[in-house]
Amino acid sequence: MTEDRLTRIEKIVESNAKSIEALSDAVAQDRKERAQERKEWAQDRRRIFEWMARLSAAQRDFYEVQADYIRHIEEIEDRLAQILDRLTPQNEDQP
């Protein structure tokens, strides 16, 4: 009976050892996967920030071009107003 009990205890110890090894392997695998995910996330964040920087630069360029266009239109309007003032007869009777 003692031998039987000892055999059962040995089997339990072996089973526990295998379980511990399987859990250790699973934990190690999880750590590797998390490290890979962190690396991928870091790359994704870097790409997003690069795209955001490009978008900001494109917006800045757009607004500069738009401001130049509006300035140009205002200059044309000012010239047209000057030409109109020169071509329109001034009546001294009108205020």
C-alpha positions in Angstrom: 0.0 0.0 0.0 2.9 2.4 0.7 4.3 1.6 -2.7 0.9 2.3 -4.3 0.6 5.6 -2.4 4.2 6.5 -3.4 3.4 5.8 -7.1 0.4 8.0 -6.9 2.4 10.8 -5.3 5.0 10.5 -8.0 2.4 10.6 -10.7 0.9 13.7 -9.1 4.3 15.3 -8.9 5.0 14.5 -12.5 1.6 15.9 -13.5 2.2 19.1 -11.5 5.7 19.5 -13.1 4.2 19.1 -16.6 1.5 21.6 -15.7 4.0 24.1 -14.3 6.1 23.7 -17.5 3.1 24.2 -19.7 2.1 27.3 -17.7 5.7 28.7 -17.9 5.7 28.2 -21.6 2.3 29.9 -22.0 3.5 32.9 -19.9 6.7 33.1 -22.0 4.7 33.0 -25.2 2.3 35.7 -23.9 5.3 37.9 -23.0 6.7 37.5 -26.5 3.3 38.3 -28.1 2.9 41.4 -25.9 6.4 42.6 -26.7 5.6 42.1 -30.5 2.3 44.0 -30.0 4.0 46.8 -28.2 6.6 47.0 -31.0 3.8 47.1 -33.7 1.8 49.7 -31.7 4.9 51.9 -31.4 5.4 51.7 -35.2 1.7 52.5 -35.7 1.9 55.5 -33.4 5.0 56.7 -35.2 3.3 56.5 -38.5 0.2 58.3 -37.2 2.3 61.1 -35.9 4.2 61.3 -39.2 0.8 61.5 -41.1 -0.4 64.1 -38.6 2.7 66.2 -39.2 2.2 65.9 -43.0 -1.4 66.9 -42.7 -0.5 69.9 -40.6 2.1 71.0 -43.2 -0.4 70.5 -46.0 -3.0 72.6 -44.1 -0.5 75.3 -43.4 0.4 75.4 -47.1 -3.3 75.5 -48.1 -4.0 78.4 -45.8 -0.9 80.3 -47.1 -2.1 79.8 -50.6 -5.6 80.8 -49.7 -4.3 84.0 -48.0 -2.2 84.9 -51.0 -5.2 84.3 -53.3 -7.4 86.6 -51.1 -4.7 89.2 -51.0 -4.4 89.1 -54.7 -8.2 89.4 -55.2 -8.2 92.4 -52.8 -5.4 94.1 -54.8 -7.4 93.6 -58.0 -10.6 95.0 -56.4 -8.6 98.0 -55.2 -7.3 98.6 -58.7 -10.7 98.3 -60.2 -12.1 100.7 -57.6 -9.3 103.2 -58.5 -10.1 102.8 -62.3 -13.8 103.2 -61.6 -13.1 106.4 -59.6 -11.0 107.8 -62.4 -13.6 107.0 -65.1 -16.7 108.0 -63.2 -17.4 111.7 -63.7 -17.5 113.6 -60.4 -20.5 115.9 -60.0 -19.9 118.7 -57.7 -23.6 119.0 -57.0 -23.6 115.6 -55.3 -22.2 115.2 -51.8 
